[in-house]
Amino acid sequence: MYEEKTLADLKVGDKVFYDGQYGRYEIVIIERLTPRQIVTTVGKFWKDRGYGVGGGDWNFTCIRILTPEREERVSLELLRQIANELRDKITVPRETDEIKQFIEAIKPYCKE
C-alpha cells in the first residue's frame, strides 16, 4: 500500500511528479535540498507548497509527491507523445495478423 509523504519528507535522489505548463507531466529527480527550496532536474520549487520559484503568474509549474496514480499519468502522457510521433509514419493495421504484429512492435513502449 502507498505510504503518504509530504514534500518535507523528501531526500536527494527521490523521484517526484512534475506538473508543468500545458499538460506536461514528468517524473523528475531531486538533486539538492535547501531549507526553503527543492532543486530538481527541471528547476527550483518551494519546499512548503511545491510551486516553482520565479517565472511570474503566467508560468505555473509545481512538483507533487509521486503516487501510483501520478506515475500512471506520466506513462499515459509518454504513450500519447509516442502515438503522435508515429501517427504520420505508420498505417493502422486492419487484419488480425497485422494487429498482432503492431502490438508486438509497440510492447517495448508500454507499461507491463
Secondary structure as a PSIPRED ss2 file (coil, helix, strand):
# PSIPRED VFORMAT (PSIPRED V4.0)

   1 M C   1.000  0.000  0.000
   2 Y C   1.000  0.000  0.000
   3 E C   1.000  0.000  0.000
   4 E C   1.000  0.000  0.000
   5 K C   1.000  0.000  0.000
   6 T C   1.000  0.000  0.000
   7 L H   0.000  1.000  0.000
   8 A H   0.000  1.000  0.000
   9 D H   0.000  1.000  0.000
  10 L C   1.000  0.000  0.000
  11 K C   1.000  0.000  0.000
  12 V C   1.000  0.000  0.000
  13 G C   1.000  0.000  0.000
  14 D C   1.000  0.000  0.000
  15 K E   0.000  0.000  1.000
  16 V E   0.000  0.000  1.000
  17 F E   0.000  0.000  1.000
  18 Y E   0.000  0.000  1.000
  19 D E   0.000  0.000  1.000
  20 G C   1.000  0.000  0.000
  21 Q H   0.000  1.000  0.000
  22 Y H   0.000  1.000  0.000
  23 G H   0.000  1.000  0.000
  24 R C   1.000  0.000  0.000
  25 Y E   0.000  0.000  1.000
  26 E E   0.000  0.000  1.000
  27 I E   0.000  0.000  1.000
  28 V E   0.000  0.000  1.000
  29 I E   0.000  0.000  1.000
  30 I E   0.000  0.000  1.000
  31 E E   0.000  0.000  1.000
  32 R E   0.000  0.000  1.000
  33 L E   0.000  0.000  1.000
  34 T C   1.000  0.000  0.000
  35 P C   1.000  0.000  0.000
  36 R C   1.000  0.000  0.000
  37 Q E   0.000  0.000  1.000
  38 I E   0.000  0.000  1.000
  39 V E   0.000  0.000  1.000
  40 T E   0.000  0.000  1.000
  41 T C   1.000  0.000  0.000
  42 V C   1.000  0.000  0.000
  43 G C   1.000  0.000  0.000
  44 K E   0.000  0.000  1.000
  45 F E   0.000  0.000  1.000
  46 W E   0.000  0.000  1.000
  47 K C   1.000  0.000  0.000
  48 D C   1.000  0.000  0.000
  49 R C   1.000  0.000  0.000
  50 G C   1.000  0.000  0.000
  51 Y E   0.000  0.000  1.000
  52 G E   0.000  0.000  1.000
  53 V C   1.000  0.000  0.000
  54 G C   1.000  0.000  0.000
  55 G C   1.000  0.000  0.000
  56 G C   1.000  0.000  0.000
  57 D C   1.000  0.000  0.000
  58 W C   1.000  0.000  0.000
  59 N C   1.000  0.000  0.000
  60 F C   1.000  0.000  0.000
  61 T C   1.000  0.000  0.000
  62 C E   0.000  0.000  1.000
  63 I E   0.000  0.000  1.000
  64 R E   0.000  0.000  1.000
  65 I E   0.000  0.000  1.000
  66 L C   1.000  0.000  0.000
  67 T C   1.000  0.000  0.000
  68 P H   0.000  1.000  0.000
  69 E H   0.000  1.000  0.000
  70 R H   0.000  1.000  0.000
  71 E H   0.000  1.000  0.000
  72 E H   0.000  1.000  0.000
  73 R H   0.000  1.000  0.000
  74 V H   0.000  1.000  0.000
  75 S H   0.000  1.000  0.000
  76 L H   0.000  1.000  0.000
  77 E H   0.000  1.000  0.000
  78 L H   0.000  1.000  0.000
  79 L H   0.000  1.000  0.000
  80 R H   0.000  1.000  0.000
  81 Q H   0.000  1.000  0.000
  82 I H   0.000  1.000  0.000
  83 A H   0.000  1.000  0.000
  84 N H   0.000  1.000  0.000
  85 E H   0.000  1.000  0.000
  86 L H   0.000  1.000  0.000
  87 R C   1.000  0.000  0.000
  88 D C   1.000  0.000  0.000
  89 K C   1.000  0.000  0.000
  90 I C   1.000  0.000  0.000
  91 T C   1.000  0.000  0.000
  92 V C   1.000  0.000  0.000
  93 P C   1.000  0.000  0.000
  94 R C   1.000  0.000  0.000
  95 E C   1.000  0.000  0.000
  96 T H   0.000  1.000  0.000
  97 D H   0.000  1.000  0.000
  98 E H   0.000  1.000  0.000
  99 I H   0.000  1.000  0.000
 100 K H   0.000  1.000  0.000
 101 Q H   0.000  1.000  0.000
 102 F H   0.000  1.000  0.000
 103 I H   0.000  1.000  0.000
 104 E H   0.000  1.000  0.000
 105 A H   0.000  1.000  0.000
 106 I H   0.000  1.000  0.000
 107 K H   0.000  1.000  0.000
 108 P H   0.000  1.000  0.000
 109 Y H   0.000  1.000  0.000
 110 C C   1.000  0.000  0.000
 111 K C   1.000  0.000  0.000
 112 E C   1.000  0.000  0.000
